[in-house]
Amino acid sequence: MKTKKYWYDYLWILSLTYLILGFFNILFAWLGLLCFFIPLIISFANGSKAYCNKYCGRGQLFSLIGGNLGLSRKKSVPKWMKSKYFRYGFLIFFFAMFFVMLWNTYLVFAQAKDLSTAVTLLWTFKLPWQWAYHGTLFSPWVAQFAFGFYSVMLTSTVLGLVTMILFKPRSWCVYCPMGTMTQLICKAKNVTKSQK
């Protein structure tokens, strides 16, 4: 028996479209900020992880590729990956890399550094990506932020794909920084409610 599909079951299309658009024009990378702000807004508003459970297009994409297409070993995630130490450690590391990205954007804004038309994969490997920058009416720092942000989004997608193949399709969700943050927000809201 087929389960009824809802509009939010197709948000994986947006995640895939985002990656494709950023390949051709880096300025589309700015749209990725929605994946940062919407989960936070939802968790602040109602203290739930509704975004992770229902609306995360990336999680849906991993389910589709790993589950429906059978590209996952479907093994359980190791205990160390589920541990608070790893998840919080990865969140701190992720934020550190995010602030490095913001710092590089500031340097271009302050004209202390030239625009780098490269995408950094796994925070290490610089991939030339100059074809995706066509010049704009905006300042170079706008493009620098886009290159940095697309690097973050592409890196997290690659990590998600690797863990999808090695373990269960949505293994990325176990240590996703946004998932960890929204979980912390939900816990804080529940503590506040119980105190009231």
N, C-alpha and C positions, 0 to 999 in steps of 0.2 A: 504493500500500500504506500503510495507516494504521500510525503508530508507536504503540507501547504507551504508555498514559498511567499515570503514577504519582500517588500522593496529593499530592506536592509540586508537581505541575503545575497544581494548582488553588488555590495560595496567593494568586493574584491576587484571589480572592473575599474573602480577609481584608483585603487592602489597600483594596479598594473599600468593604467593610463598615465599616472603620475611619473612612474619610472621611464616610460617611453617618451613622454613630453620633455623631461629633463635631459634626455639623450640628444634631442634635437635643438632645444632652446633652454639654456640653463636657468633663465629667469622664472620658469615654471616651478623651480625648486621652492620658491616662496610659498606656494600652496601647501607645502608640507607642514607649515606652522599650524594648520588646522588639526593635524594629527597630534599636536602638542597641546593646544588650548582646549579643544572639545572634550577630551577625556578628563582634564582638570576641572572644567566647568561642570560637567555632569557629576563628578564625584563630590565637588563642593556643594552643588545644588541639592542632591538627594542622598548623598552618602552611599552610593552604590557603584559597582563596577560594571554598569550597564554597557559602557563603551566597549570594554574588553569582551564581554560576553555576547554582545549583539552586533555592535556597529564597527568593529575593527576589521577593515578590509584586508589588512595584511594577514591577520590570523585566518581569515576566510581563504585567502590565496594559498597559504600553507596547507590548509585542510584539503583544498581542491587538488593541489599538486601532489601532496604526500598521500592523502587518503584516496580520493577518487581516481587519480592517475597511477596510484600504487608506487610512488617513488620514495616511500618511507619504509624503514625497517620495522617501524611500529614497536620499538623497544622502549621500556620504561626509562625515564630520565634518571641518571645517577643521583644518589642522595645528596652529594656535595653541591650539585647544581641547584637543588631545591633549598639549600640551607640559607639562613638569613645572612651569614657571613659572605657568601658568594653573591647573593642578590643585592645586598646593600653595598658591597664592595664594587660590584659592577655599576651600580647606580652612581656612586661617587666618581668612579673612573669615567663614566659617560659624561657626567657634568663637567669634569676637568677638561675633557676633550672638547666639550661644547663651548666652554669659556675660552679655550685656546682659539677656537674658530671665531668667536666674537672679538678676541684680541686682534687677530689677523685682519678682521673686517675694520676694526678701529684704525689700525696702522695704515690701511689703504685710504680710509676716510681722512686721516690726518696728513696724507701724502708723504708718509714716512716709508712707505713700501709700495712697490708696483703691483698691479693686479696680477694674480696668478691664475691662469686659465687651465687649471688642473683639478682633477678630482682625486682626493686621497682615500684610497681603499684600505680598510682595516687600520686606519690611522697611521699607516706606514708607507704604502706604495702609492706614489704619485703617478696618476694616469693622465696623459695629455688629453684635454677635452675641449680644445680651442674651437672646434667646429660648432660647438653648442653656444658660442658667444658671438653675436652678430653686431655688437655695439648697440648702445641705447641712448635715449634722451636723458637717462638717469646717470648719476655719478658712478664711478667705477666701484665704490664700496658696495653698491647694491648688487652688482654682479659677484663681488668677492663673497658676500654673505651667501648668495645663491650657490656658488661653487662649494663653499664650506658645508652648507646645509644639505645639499645633494650628496656630498661625501658621507655625512652622518646617516642619511636615509638609505643610501646604497650599501654602506657597510653593515647596518643593522639587518638589511634584507639578506645579504650574503650570509651573515651569521645565522639568521633564521633558517635559511635554506640548508646550511650545513647540519644544524641540529635537527632539522626536519628529516633529512636523509638518515642520520645516525640513530635518531630516536623516534618518538611519536611526531605526527605532522605538526602539531602546535607546540612543540617543545620550547620555541622562542618565548612563548607566553609565560613560561616559568620564571624567566629572568629578565624579561622586557623592562627597561627602566620606567616607561610610562605606567606599566602595570604595577610595578613596585611603588611608585609615587601615589597612584590612585588608591592602592591598598592602604598606604600610610594615612592618607587623607580620610578614607572611610573609617579606619580604626579611631582616629582622632575625633571624628564626628560622633561615633558611637559612644566614646568615653564621655564626651561633652553632654550627650543626651542622657546617659545614665546618671551623670552628676546632677542634672536638672531634675 
